[in-house]
Amino acid sequence: MSAVLDVLRMLGVQGGALASVACLMVVFYLFRAKSAGARMASLGAAVVAYTAATLVAIAAALAFGWIDPNPGVITEHLGNAFRVLVEQGSGPGRRFVRWAVDALAGGSA
């Protein structure tokens, strides 16, 4: 912004005209910030909506007894799901996942 004001000063623009140009530049940047803020607000709204939908689904599953809030059961089910995914894998990906499981389980998986 100061570069534009320096150019205007070199062209002989002074006083109120220079102040009005500065105000117009501030308005321009405010509108740019508003559009970036609108994008961020819509992103934030989407995150809130998806989080709320996920929490409602979890609450419904808990209320109907479809899932057990016991951490041991949850980790067991996640482990079983992970093992099924590993069994479905093939090639280098399968070897990497098996290595990661062994490393995380301390070699006992």
C-alpha positions in Angstrom: 0.0 0.0 0.0 2.8 2.4 0.8 4.3 1.9 -2.7 1.1 3.1 -4.3 1.0 6.1 -2.0 4.6 6.9 -2.8 3.8 6.7 -6.6 0.8 9.1 -6.1 3.0 11.5 -4.1 5.6 11.5 -6.9 2.7 12.3 -9.4 1.8 15.3 -7.3 -1.3 14.0 -5.6 -1.5 15.5 -2.1 -3.8 16.1 0.9 -7.4 14.9 0.7 -6.9 13.1 -2.6 -4.1 11.0 -1.1 -6.2 10.3 1.9 -9.2 9.2 -0.2 -7.0 6.9 -2.2 -5.7 5.4 1.0 -9.3 4.9 2.2 -10.3 3.2 -1.1 -7.3 0.8 -0.8 -8.4 -0.1 2.8 -11.9 -0.8 1.5 -10.5 -3.0 -1.3 -8.5 -5.0 1.3 -11.5 -5.2 3.6 -13.6 -6.7 0.8 -10.8 -9.2 0.1 -10.7 -10.2 3.8 -14.5 -10.5 3.8 -14.4 -13.0 1.0 -11.7 -15.0 2.7 -13.6 -14.8 5.9 -16.8 -16.1 4.2 -14.8 -19.1 2.8 -13.5 -19.8 6.3 -17.0 -19.4 7.8 -18.5 -21.9 5.3 -15.7 -24.3 6.0 -16.3 -24.0 9.7 -20.0 -24.5 9.3 -19.4 -27.7 7.3 -17.1 -29.0 10.0 -19.7 -28.3 12.7 -22.4 -29.9 10.6 -20.4 -33.1 10.0 -19.4 -33.3 13.6 -23.0 -32.8 14.8 -24.2 -35.5 12.3 -21.5 -37.9 13.5 -22.4 -37.3 17.2 -26.1 -37.8 16.5 -25.4 -41.1 14.7 -23.2 -42.3 17.6 -25.8 -41.2 20.1 -28.5 -43.1 18.2 -26.3 -46.2 18.0 -25.6 -46.1 21.7 -29.3 -45.6 22.5 -30.4 -48.6 20.4 -27.6 -50.7 21.8 -25.9 -51.2 18.5 -22.5 -50.3 19.9 -21.0 -50.9 23.3 -19.3 -47.9 25.0 -16.8 -50.2 26.7 -13.3 -49.2 25.5 -12.1 -52.9 25.6 -14.9 -53.9 23.2 -14.3 -50.9 20.9 -10.6 -51.7 20.6 -11.3 -55.3 20.0 -13.8 -54.5 17.2 -11.3 -52.0 15.7 -8.6 -54.5 15.9 -10.8 -57.1 14.1 -11.7 -54.6 11.4 -8.0 -53.7 10.9 -7.1 -57.4 10.7 -9.8 -57.9 8.0 -8.3 -55.0 6.1 -4.8 -56.4 6.4 -6.0 -59.8 5.1 -7.6 -58.1 2.1 -4.4 -56.3 1.2 -1.8 -57.7 -1.1 1.8 -57.0 -2.1 4.0 -54.4 -0.5 1.1 -52.7 1.2 0.2 -55.9 3.0 3.8 -56.5 4.1 4.0 -52.9 5.4 0.7 -53.2 7.4 1.8 -56.5 8.9 5.1 -54.9 9.9 3.3 -52.0 11.4 0.9 -54.3 13.4 3.9 -56.3 14.6 5.8 -53.2 15.6 2.9 -51.7 17.4 1.9 -55.0 19.2 5.5 -55.6 20.3 5.9 -58.5 18.0 3.0 -60.5 19.4 0.4 -60.0 16.7 
